[in-house]
Amino acid sequence: MKIAIGCDHAAFQLKEKLKTHLSSKGYEIKDFGCHSEERADYPDFAHPVANAVENKEFNFGLLLCGSGNGINMTANKHKGIRSALCWNSEIAQLSRQHNDANILTLPARYISEEEAIKCLDIFVSTSFEGGRHTDRVKKISEGC
């Protein structure tokens, strides 16, 4: 499984820990930045991750910023992206089961490393349920 990752400066430390976790589980990852705690603008990293996921170069994306809001809003500007801002594992699971989310966004300043790992693990291991949710998910992109 291939995962594209991006963050801003506020989430750099957590991103590095999650990269280590993913690598230890054998996932192939590509880090689109940022690469330090020096000030960085989240759209500069959200767009490349969203493009890579939208173009099916990666199975999933992982985005992080301080609150998760800005980077999540940016990713969701892409037609084929369903980025879910999650702060606990139940929401992460439902985002996959019911919304077929293809990017997990985490709020680095408002989530523990332990909870972030739980969200990530459940997100990548949960399948879309389809069924009654399929038509709803199709409607997400209709207005684009």
Summary of the structure (lengths in Angstrom):
residues: 144
radius of gyration: 13.8
end to end distance: 28.4
largest distance: 44.9
contacts: 499
relative contact order: 0.18
helix: 48%
strand: 17%
